[in-house]
Each structure stands twice: as C-alpha cells, then as structure tokens.
Amino acid sequence: YVEMELEADSSSIRLGSPMDVRLVVRNADDFVVSQLLALDSVGNFFFAQKVRIDSTVVENQKILTFYWRMAAYSEGKKNLGPITFGQDGYRYRSNIVPIDVYVPQDVRPRSSEIRDIKDIYDIDSSYFWWWIIAGILLLSGLLIFLLLKFWKAKKIETEIQKVIVPPYRMAMDKLLAA
C-alpha cells in the first residue's frame, strides 16, 4: 500500500514567489515514481524548480522524499493537492494542504489606471475589391513596362553590334577600294 503525505513550508505565499514543498511517499514502486517525475503542476500551483529526491529504507519500507519549489497561478485561498493517480484499479492520493496566495497592496493596480478597451468599429469594405483590382492592375502595368524596357534595350544592343565595324576592317576596305 502506497502512502503519500504532502507538506508545504508556509501556509501563505506571495503570488509568483516560490515555496518549498515536500512529498513523502512510503512503499513507492516504479510506477509511482514515474508518475511523480512526470508532474508539471498540481492544481493551481506549478513547479518553479524540481530540487531533489531522497531515498531511505526504514524497516524494509522504502521511503522516497520529493522536494520541489512551487509557485501559484492566481491569488486567493488555494488547495495544494491532492496528487492523485492510479494503476490496476488502485488509486493513490495525497493529502490537501490549504495555501493562502496574496498580492501585496502596492502591486495592485489602482482603479484610475484601468482604462476601457476602445469600441470596435466596422471597416467599410465596399472599396476593398476596388483597391485589390487597382493594385493588381498597377503591378501588372509595372511588370509590362519593365519587360518592354528590358526587351527594347536588348534589341538596341544587338543592332549596335551589327553596325559597328572594327577600325582595321575599315582601313583595309579603304586600301582595297583605292
């Protein structure tokens, strides 16, 4: 039979501040250990740090002690635990530790600092498609302009290459003609 006892170092903590938690497990088997190692939160509390595991044997009874640092998600009176899981029809359950989670008065927002959200307004969509069509036409016109400019520049370049006669060729032609 597995026994679990949950203890916290304090009965009240500041929101976001860690507290040390200890879980003593008697007669733990491998399934219990694997379930406890897989935990990432317990109720309204999350693990800020998984510190260590101690193992002892007393009168043929294996005792594991898990040490964690935990912090709370929200303020108010919260219960740490129970840690519950089961296997083969057996349910393992720890005790519940009540914790008071508070927020200091100097951290609370003043009512004058809280502002309302701006009202939602509808964006007129009657011109939306006209803007899309105008953008497509503008982009296609720009593309056609650049293609024609590139094509025309390439054509002029080829014509210039046909007209240019090397100087030695011109001199030779003049000598032959004389």
Secondary structure, DSSP 8 states (H G I E B T S, - for coil): --EEEEEES-SEEETT--EEEEEEEES--HHHHHHHHH--EETTEEEEEEEEEEEEEETTEEEEEEEEEEEESS-EEEEE---EEEETTEEEE---EEEEEE--TTTS--GGG------------TTHHHHHHHHHHHHHHHHHHHHHHHHHHHHHHHHHHHH---HHHHHHHHHHH-
